[in-house]
Amino acid sequence: MGNIDTITQILNQALDCAGKGIMIQDISRKVVFFNRACEEITKWQKEEVVGRDCGDIFQCHTSTGMCLTEKFCPGMEIFQGRLSQASRELLIRRGDGSESWVETSASAIRNTEGKVTHIVTVIEDISERKRFSDEVLKAKTLSTLGTFTAELAHEIKNPLNAMHIQMMVLEREIQDISKINEKSKRELLETVSIVQKELIRLSGFVEECLHFSKTGELNKKDVNIRELLNEIVSLLLPQAQLSGIQVKLEVASELPKIKVDRDKIKQAILNIMINGVEAMPDGGALRVSAKRSGYEIWISCQDSGPGIPDEIKDKIFNLFYTTKDGGTGIGLSFAQNIVHAHGGTIRLGQSSKGSKFVIVIPIN
């Protein structure tokens, strides 16, 4: 018995001296162990925490301010048997009244019968990491805006120059209008037609730029992803059928609603699907699927086209990069901006044939 007490004491001392925060809770979520690193990270003293519900103490919430109720608490997911371990990034209320970002990794502690009796959570302060990430994102945003401005000026300048030249020709002809014959009239009408086409192209480009610049303005609401994908497929189907493309939609049952800007997410997914259709001018198949993975919804779009060459895979999301005739190079960058604004990611997935884009959107 004495040896067991000694070992227990040594283990407690080891856990207390660990470099990362370690907290242990019982099945009612009450804290039974709280080491020194936890005190430093959370600014709560052990005496203030032990015996209390962790939710009452830390008031964990996300960056949007959503409080983690029992429904979303990683610890409760483990106690209820849905997960054996869970990791989350959370914003917590500290003992000094401030807030701090922490990364938590919770795991189950089971008795000899395999029943979960406690959970142990490793806590790490990631405030500096978050701050650094925000600075990097800000720097990238400024860099993108600089590129966007330069490219925008270039793209607008070309059609304006073309229109300027055509209008000079038109002006010259009008000055000698009395001598205009049928051939000259045709030339004048052709000049007017060129100017009109350039104006339409410029107008369309500016419209895309306006959409691109507004991706940060989100009007979030609960959205049924199945209904949204059905709507997008119905919208795209006529164009796909004209190109001899079969569109197949597979959505997992009982997907939870996600809080997103419906119109913007719809546009992002539509852009990816249009990209897939345009990659198969000679027909093919477009497979769209959605499923849940942990706290995320995964939406994939797989085409049976020629695929994307390895040498340009790193460039496809770059603003204004395009390999299509008449393409603006905004579509994929626009989709990426929207998904990132929702805290999600978009990437190229592994595919033996064609291209596969995967959009990951957090449920909360």
Phi, psi and omega in degrees: 000320180297321179296320180297317178299320180295315180297317179299319180296318180296317179297318178298318179295320180296315179295324181291332182265000181299148182289335179255154179293134178231123180232136178240135180235152175272184187294342177267011180073007178284138182284129178245345177213139184209108187275178185296321180300324176298320180298318181292320183288316189264347184063021173252138178276150181307318182295334180278343189253314185302131180092355181249158176289129185298327180297324179292331184277303189272339181046054184303137177209170180267179181296336179275356179095000180290124181284140178277102177281181178300331181297327185249357182293126179302322180298317181291327176301322180287313180300325182274004173083006181281333179221153174262339174205156183207143178235139179213152168259125186227153174257121185245156173272125182267167184297336180269008178092350180275175177242152181210143175278132176228152172253126181245138175233107185255141179224154182278144169247122185247153176274184183297339180269001178086007181273137179289123180248330181213165168233143176249132183239126175266127185243132179229134177284122181240020182302316181294320178298317179296316181298317179297316179299320179296321180293320178297316179299318180297318180296318179295322179297315179297321178296317179297318179297322178296315177297317181301314181297315181296315181291323179298315179299320180294314183293325180283327183296320183299306179294329178294319177297317180297318179294322180298316180296315181295323180290328175296320178296317180297318180298318180297318181291321182295325180299336179242045188296333182294337183261009183290126175251185183299320180296317179295322179299318179298320179295319178296317179296324178294321178297315179299320180297319179298315180298318180297317180297319180294322178295318179296316179297317180295318179298317179295320180295316179297322179299317178296321179296321179296318177298317181299320185285345184259012185292343181276348182270096187256134175246086189280136174215162176292128184233134174276111188293328178297312180297320181296315181293322176300320180295318181293317180297318178299324180291322186272339189304313180303316180295320181295317181295324177297333180264007179072033183250130174271131178251123180243129182243126179232114181239127179298147180289151174057042173288137179288158175289151178239145181269103183218169170279106189303312184295320183287318178295321177301315181294321180297313180294319179299319178301318180294318181292321176298320178301320179293317179297316182292341179279354182234065182296339181258018179093169181157207181225138177241116182251119180245132181220158177217137179209166177261139174224101183064240181260023184228156170252127179254122178244121180242148181228109185246124175251166180252027180284195184286349181086175181253124180303144182304324186290346179244002182300328181281353185252346191297335179266000179290140179298130178073005176276126179208150175245005182266142174294125180080002179284151180264340182075020181258331188308304183290322178295321177297314178299318180297318178300317181296312182297317178297322179298336178268007181080015182255189179224158174221135185207168172275128178268168177290133182208132179281338179216140180070204181235146178229118176258137180238122176255127180244122182236127177296142180290320183270000000 
